[in-house]
Amino acid sequence: MISTADLQDWMKADDADAPVLRQLEESAVQAIQNLTGRYYGVTTTLTEDIRFKSWPLELANDPIGGVLTSLSQWNGAAWQAETLSNYYVDGTFVWPNTTFTWPTFFPANTTRRFRAVYQAGYTVDPLDADKWPAPADIQQAVKMLVATWFEQRESVVIGQGAYEVPQSVQMLVASRARVAV
């Protein structure tokens, strides 16, 4: 997500620390994904099952280019492919087009479910982090976690008073967390 040179500059670290910084960055990205329920890794194909409650369907991530690879509905026995032109994507939301007619194949009392397949992530070249267009607040949260873990490599601090810095990682990622209803 962040180039090695930027991490070294942020940490005032040298080349010998680069492998540790890369490992810490990977862990920080994973921690933020766990906190938010969103994917911030290298561009990949995601498959997401969505329980239908109402329109719009909400995805965990923005599909790259607003494009779904496929969309299927559960008909009670199997996944049935949908015609993608019946839907459009706006950010993380999937809406039916105005010409959409609700399918009639659902058995009574069956939970309607969708399965979306799409590309998400923040780079197409995992070896060139400088092209990473991740949101600035997520990049800052990663830097803060890397700095904390780099400077404090043990889980216990003895002989020092500690406190959380205001506007911490939690604040940076809170607005991006998915809310389960």
C-alpha positions, 0 to 999 in steps of 0.5 A, spaced: 500 500 500 505 504 501 512 504 498 518 502 502 521 508 501 515 512 504 515 507 510 522 508 511 522 516 511 515 515 515 519 511 520 526 514 519 528 507 518 534 504 514 534 499 508 536 494 513 529 495 516 525 494 510 523 487 510 520 488 517 517 494 515 514 490 509 511 485 514 508 490 519 505 493 513 502 487 511 499 485 518 497 493 519 493 492 512 490 485 515 488 489 521 484 494 518 481 489 514 478 486 520 476 492 523 472 495 517 470 488 514 472 491 507 478 489 503 484 493 502 489 488 499 492 487 492 487 487 486 483 481 486 477 477 484 472 477 490 466 473 491 460 476 496 454 473 498 448 478 500 442 476 503 437 480 500 433 485 504 431 491 500 434 495 494 440 497 493 444 491 495 450 493 498 457 490 497 463 490 502 467 494 497 467 498 491 468 494 484 473 497 480 470 501 475 463 500 477 463 493 474 461 486 476 464 480 473 457 476 475 451 476 479 447 470 481 440 469 485 439 463 489 433 460 487 432 455 493 436 449 489 442 453 485 445 459 483 442 462 477 446 467 473 442 474 472 443 479 466 448 484 468 445 489 464 439 489 468 443 492 474 447 498 475 453 499 480 454 506 484 459 505 489 458 499 493 451 499 491 447 495 486 441 497 483 436 494 479 435 498 472 428 501 471 426 496 466 427 490 471 422 486 473 422 481 479 423 474 477 418 469 479 422 463 480 422 464 488 419 459 492 414 462 498 418 463 504 425 463 501 430 468 503 432 471 497 440 471 496 445 474 491 452 472 489 456 478 486 463 477 483 467 483 482 474 485 482 476 490 488 483 492 491 488 498 490 493 496 485 494 492 479 502 491 481 503 488 488 511 490 486 509 497 485 506 500 491 507 507 489 501 506 484 496 504 490 490 509 490 488 507 497 484 512 501 488 517 504 485 515 511 487 508 510 494 509 508 495 514 514 492 508 519 497 503 516 503 508 517 500 509 524 500 502 526 506 500 522 510 506 527 507 503 533 509 496 532 516 498 529 517 502 535 514 498 540 515 490 539 513 487 545 506 487 548 508 489 555 511 496 556 514 497 563 516 503 566 513 508 562 506 511 562 502 510 555 496 513 552 492 513 546 493 518 541 487 522 539 485 521 532 488 514 532 487 508 527 480 507 530 478 514 528 481 514 521 477 507 520 471 508 523 467 511 518 469 505 513 467 500 517 461 496 515 455 496 519 451 489 520 443 490 521 
